[in-house]
Amino acid sequence: MLHIFENLFSRLNTADVPFCNWKSHHALESYLKGNGDLDLFIPSQFKSQFEKIAVDEGFKLATSYQANHDHIEHYYGLDRATLNFAHIHVYFKIITGEHVSKNYILPLENFVLNNLETYSNLPVINSKLRRNIFLIRYFLKIGSLYGLAQYLRELEKYRNEWDSINQESEHIGIRDLALSSKEFQKMSSTYTSSSLLKKFLLSLRLKRQLKVYKKRSYFQHKIFEIKNFITRLLNKLYFKKQKLLNPGIVIAICGLDGSGKSSLVSALNNIFSEHFCTKVFHLGRPASSLITFSFNLLIKIERYLKKTKLINKNKRSVNTANNISLVYAIRSVMLAYDRKIDAMRAHRYSKDGYVSICDRYPGLGNGKMDSPRIPLNDDRGIFYQFCYNLEKKLYESIKPANMIFQLSVPLQIAIERNNKREKVDKETEDELRERFLLNSEAVFLGEQYSFIDASVSFEDVLNKVANLIWYSKTWKVDG
């Protein structure tokens, strides 16, 4: 069991908040290790207490792009040691039905809480009730073509769950639903030995019997199914969205060449994108916008022509206020504009619930890495002064990242790592020494700043940064 689960369950037990795992018991051990979602029931009157404890223990609320339901919420917590996510599917009422609509709210709160046993420090429903809950869920799920199709997608899961249930005990009825032990016996025998048609007909019968607990009327339900089908289809083919966080966040990984920025960005993206909507932005070399595309294309063509003429590409002159060309000044303004546009995009995505991960981020130290590049010189002409002021204003208007992680390593380690990199046109050792000296005091735009010693193992750096991100006090729920 992940430590974050242990801590949460202990806190809930200490606070006398009733809770239990009420379905999908067959893979409980796997879920508690972070593989899959754990279904918890929390009585609605304890919702605020649960939410406070969950947030205190490092869980965050997430929403599904494809389907959200009243009284059901998704909570995710990052286990500090393993960097596995604990996913809890929290039910504040007993809600079930077809997979996408969950159209039935059943008055089973007291019945469930009175039939519990303990697995570690996690209460679970007892074996007799497991069978009843399974049969109700199954027959409410398959009573339509859409519901049946969704069920068939998870057929193996349901078979495994049924096989894990003790079938030797006597059936019990549920008075709260006016379902007798004989009716559950009928459902059980139909599930194990009857044709799909008989199962379908029994499903329709159960739905009629429990129609008083439906959330939507027949036509409302059909409209919901159609909308949901379209949403899921578009998401599968086009949007491909995962869960959305409230709020999202903009984080940036900064540092000199050889500090491990790109590797860390890639690893963080792998961790977060498995569960959440995530976007990566490269603000060191941002993508060209519509305004800057043509000019940047000309610059690339010029660089290519210089290379074909065998100009020494390793020889770089130091740009001063007296010798930089107007073309360089214009390019610097274009770069500042592209960085601002990408920074705006990163914040816009985070506002929608994304984790925006930036490879480098702008700063304000003139002449420093990813910062204004045009030196101040009052002796240059009007156009030069215009470019200088415009570049400065563009950088000053960039919204800071929520969190900056500046990686640092000794120069010799940076050189060794850079020599091992497989990168086209990578920096020479002399260029790296020059950049190291020039940018040793570079600072970037961030609300929360963390300096990270990247000379230790990559696993230690990743663990530290991932935990600092997830458990940051600046990452608060909007409103």
N, C-alpha and C positions, 0 to 999 in steps of 0.2 A: 504494500500500500504506500502511495506517495505520502510524504510527510505533510504536505499541505492538506490532504484529506484528513489525516490523523488530527491535525491541529483544529480543523473546522469541526469535526465530530465532537471532539473533547469540549470545545467552546459551547456548542449547542447543547450538549448534555449538562454541562455546568450551569448554563442559563435556563435549564428546564424548557427548552424549545422542543416540542414534539416533532419528530421527523422520522422518515423511514424510506428504504428502497422498496418501491411498491410494484415494480415489474422488471422484466428482463434480468432475471437472477442467474441465468445459466452462465453468463460470462462476467460475473461480479468481480472475480479476482483480476481479470484483464482490465476491466473498467477502472478499478482502483489503482492500477498501475499507469493510467493515462491513455489506455487504448480503448477509445469509444466514450460514449456519454453515459453517465450514471443518472438514473431516474430517481429523483427524490420527491417525496410528498411532504409539504409543510402546510399545516392548516392556515388558511388565509388570515386569521386573526393574529398570527405570529409573523406575518410577512415582514413588517418593519424591523422586528428584532433580528430575524434571519439576515436581512439585507445588511444591517449594520455589522453584524458579526462576520458575514462573508466578506464585506469590503475590508474590514480590519485585518482579516487573514489573507488578503491579497487577491481576492476574486473580483473580477470586473464583469459588468453586465454587457452582453452582446446581443445584437438583433439579427434575425435572418432576413436576407433580402427576398427570399422566395415565399416565406409564410411566417406570419406572427399570429399568435393566438392569445386571447384574453386568459389570464390566470396561469400562463406558462411563460417561463423566462429561461434564458441561457446564461450561465455564469461560467467564466473561465478563470483559472488560477495557474500561475507558473510555479512549478516546484523548483525551489532554489537549487537543489543539488543536481537533479537530473536534467533540468530544462525541458521536462515534459509538461504539457498542459493538462490540467485536471478540468474536465468538462462536466458540468452538472446541468441536467435538464430538470428544472425545478417546477413542480406542479403545486399550485396553491389551492387547487380543487382537483378532484378525481375526474379527469377529462380524457375521453377516449373516442374511438370511432375510426372512420377511414383515415388513412395515414396523413393526408394533406389537410383534411377539414376538421378532424377531431370534433365532431358535431354533437357529442353527448356529454353533459355534465351530470355525473352520477352522485347521489347523496350517500357516499360510502365512507366519509371521513371517520366517523366514530367506529364503524365496523372494522376498518383497516387498522386504526390505532389500538383496537382491543384484541387484535390477532397478530401480535408481533413476537418475534424471537430475535436474538442478538447474534450478529456476525461481527466478531471483533467488537469495536465500539460503535458499529453501525446497525441500528435496528432494521430488520427485514420482515416482511409478512410471512406467516408460517406456511407450511407445506399445503395444508388444506385450502387456505385462501388463495394460494398461488394458482391452483388449478382453476378455481372459479374465475379469478381475474383474467387468466389466460383465455378461457372459453368465451367470456363476455367480449374481450377485445377482439378475438378472432372473428366471432360471428357478426359483430358490428362492423368489422372492417371489410368483409367480402360481399356485402349486399348490394354492390353496384359494379358496373364494368370497370369504371375508373378505380374504384377501391380494390377490386380484384387484381387489376393490373399492378397496382402499387404493392399489394400483398405478395404477388408472385416474384417481385424483385427481391423480397426479403424472405423467400420461402425457406432457405436453409437456416436462417436465424430462428424462425418460428419452430422449425423441426427440432432444432437443438434445445430450445427452451422447453418444449413439450417433453422431450426425452429426459430432461433434468428434473421433472416434477414427479413426485411419488404418486403412483397410480393405484396403490393398494388400499389406501385409506377410504373410508366411507365418504360419500358426497354430502356436503352440507348446503342448506338453502341460505338465501340472503333475504331476510324479511323486509329490509329497507327497499328492495327492488321488487318485492312480491314474486320472487323466483324460488321455487321449491327445490328440494334435493332431487326429486324425480326429473325436473326439467334440466338440471345440471347433468344428471346421468344420461339423459337423452342427448344433450349437446356433446358429451364425452364420447358416447358410442358413435354418433354421427361423424364426429371429427376423425375417429380412428378407422372407421370401416365403410363409410358411405361414399357415394359418388359425389362429384363436384356439384352436380345439379341439386341433390338433396341438401348439401351444405348451403347452397345458395338460397334454397327455399326456406330452410330453417333460419337463415340470417334475416330474411324478410319478415318472418314471423316474430323474431326477437326485436327487430326494429319497431314493429307495430306495438309490441308490448311495452317498449320503453320510450315511445314517442313523446311522452310528457316531459322527458328530460332533454329533448333536442334543443340546440341553440338556434337553429335556423329552420324555416319552413322548407318544404320540398323545392319550391322554385328559387328561394334564396340560396339553398344549398347547391342547386345546379348552376346558378350564376357564379357562385363562389368557385365551384370546380372548374368552370370554363376559364375564368380569370386566372386561377392558379395554374392551370395547364399551360396557358399562354405565357405566363411569367416564367415558369420553370423551363419551357422550351426556349424562350429567348435567352434565359440565363445560361442554359447549357450550350447553345450555339454561338452566343455573342458576348454577353456581359461577363459570364464566368465569375460571378461574385461569391465570395465566402461570407462569413459573419462580419457584421459591422460593429465597431466599438463606439461607446458613447462616453466621452468624445474620442476622436482619433488623436493622432500625435504626429509631430514632425521632429524627427531625430536626424542628426548629421554626424558623420564620422570624418574627422579631419586629421591632418598630420602630413609629414613629409613622405617622399617616396621611400619605400622599404619599411614603413612602419606597420603595414598590414591592413591599410584602409579597405582595399577592394575585397580581400578575403573576409574581413569582418562584415562588410556590407552584404556579401553573398550569404554568409552563414546566418546573419540576422534575418535576411529575407526568407531563407529556408525555414527557419523556426516559426516566424509569424505568418507566412503565407499559407502554411498548412491548415490554419484555422480561420484567418482573418483576411479581409481585403488589404492588400499591401501594394505599394508602388515604390519603385526605386528611381531616383533622379540623380543625374550626374552633373553637379553644378560646377565642377572644375572645368569640364568641357561640355557645356550645355548644348542641347539640340538647337539648331537655328529656327528662329521664328519666321513668320511670313515676311516681316519687315527686313530681317537681316539675311535671309537666305541667299539672295543674289550676290550681295557683297561678300559674304563668307565663301561662296562658291568661287568668286574671283580670287580670293586670297589662297584657297586651296590649289587653284590652277597655277597661281604664281609660285607657290611652294614646289609644286610638281616640276615646273619648268626649271627652277633653280637646281633641283636635284638632277635632272637630266643633263644639265650643263656641268655637272660634277663640281658644283660649288661645295666647299667644305661645310657640311651641315652641322659639324660639331663646334664650329667656331661661332661663338655668340658674343656680339658686342654689348657692352653695358649701356642701356638706354638712360640718357640724362635729359634734362629739360632742354639742352641746347642741340642735341643731335637726333632726337626722335622725329620721324617723318610725320606728316599730316595723315598719311595712310595708316600708320601705326596708331595715331590718336583716334582716327575714325574707328579702326578695328577695336580699340579699347572701349569705346562707347558702345559699339555693337555687342561686345562681350558682356558689358555691364547690363545692357538691356536684356540679353538672353538669360543671364543669371537671375535677373529680377522676375522675368516671366516664369522661369522654372520654379523659383521660390514661391511665387504666387500659386502656381499649380499644386505644389506640394501642400500648401496650407489649405487650398480649396478642397483637395482630396481628404485631408485630415478632418476638415469640418463635416464631411459626409461620412466619417467613421473609419477612414483608412489609416493604416500605419504607413506614413511616408518616410522612407529611408533615403537620406541624401548622402551621396558619395562626394564629400567636401561641401563647404558652404562659404558664402562671401564674408569678408571682414572689412574693416575700415582703415587699416594701417596702410598708408600710401606706399606703394612699391612692394608690399608684402604679398604672400601667396593668396590668390583668389580675392584680391583687394584692388582698389583704384591703382591704375598703372601710369597715368599721365602726371608728370611732375609739375609742380607750380613754377611758373616762369612768367613774370610780368612783362618781360621784354619781347615775348613772342606776339604774333599778330592776333587779330580779332577772332579768327576762326579757331585758332589754337585755344584761346581763352574760353570760347564757347564750348569746345569739346571737353576741356578741363572741368568746367562748372557743371556741364550736363552729366559727365561720368560720376562726379562727386554726388550730385543729387540722386542719381539712380541708385547708387550703393546705399546712401542714407535712407532711401525710401523702402529698402528691402526689409520685410518683417523678419525678426529673429526666429531661428528654430526654437522649438520648445526645449530641446536638449542638445547640447554639443558635447561630443566625446573627442577630445584631442589626444591622439596617440603619440607617444614619444619613445624613441629608442636612441641609444648612443650612435654617433655617426658611423663607427666601424661596423656595427650590426646592420645599419641601414645599407651600407655599401655591400656587405656580404649578401644580404637578402636581394638587393637590386641586381647583383650579378647572376643570381639564380633565376630571376624572372624571365619568362618567355614573352617578350613584349617588343613590338615593332618600334623602332626609333626611341628606345629607352635612353635615359640619361647616362652620360659617361660618369666615371668616378669624379673627375674634376668638376663637372656640372653639379653633381650631387653635393660635393663639398661647398660649392658656391651657394647653392640653394639652402643648404643647412645653415650656413652663416647668415644669410640674408633673412631667413624666415624663422630664426630661433625664437623670436619674441612675437610671432604672429598670433593674433587673437581674432576669433570669428564671432559672428552675430548669434548669440544664444541667450535664452532666458535663464537656463540652468547649465552650468559649465562643469565638466569633469575632465581632469587630466588623468590619462591612463598610461601606466607603465607597460608598454608593449614589448619589452625585452623578455618577459616571462613567456611561458608556453601559450600557444594560441588558445588552447582549451580554457586556460585560466582567464585570459582576456575576454573570451566570448562569454564565459559564465558571469564574470563581473559586470560587463556591459549589459547583458540581457536582464540581469536582476536589477541593476540600477534603472533601466528603462521601465520595467514592469512595476517596480515598487516605488517609483518616484512620487513624492508628495505633490508635485506639480501636475500630475496626471489626475485631474479631478473630474467628476461628472458635471456636465453643464447644468446650469440652473440650480 
